[in-house]
Amino acid sequence: MEFLKQELEDYVNAHTSNESDTLAELNRQTHIKVLQPRMLSGHLQGRTLSMFSKMIRPKRILEIGTYTGYSAICLAEGLDEDGMLLTLDVNYELEDMVNEYINKAGYSNKIKMIVGDAMEIVPTLDLDFDLVFIDADKTNYSNYYDLLIKDLPSGSIIIADNVLWSGKVIAPTKKNDKDTEALKIFNQKIQDDPRVENVLMPIRDGLMVIRKK
């Protein structure tokens, strides 16, 4: 995921607003205690998500893929006063850690976590979301999108993470590399969908920002 020279990345981070103390602690604890800490959004991407949310001022946010809750807290920073964020994750082992830091961040009344399979949960939801963040299993990105796009309101925003996949999306797909192939298909699906407009932003591992027309 190192698309910038380290010196330039350091400069970018030095000229980006700081994460909160709670987020900094969560960042550290994720790296210490949890497998695959590179899955965490981190400083730059977290501030980007927070900025998007503050510009949109959503009343309802859906997040698919909670991990340790860092991105959920960042997105919640821009919620409308009476807003709510629903975050879904299949990993029950992280639920206590997620809720601990949601409480520390002061969002226990604004963020609700549901543990379970998003492919089963999303069809049961009222999809009146202003903002959706997808950061879960890559092989289901297109499936999540298909579940959402028909019923999301006009003007809603979907942001999908990891769409550059460490640059693998521009290389020939290796045999049995299902994640890379799925992301290539997803990126092209978005590009070809006349219902939306989109920008692929090379922030960290790539954010696909999608606006429903």
Disulfide bonds with the S-S distance in Angstrom:
none
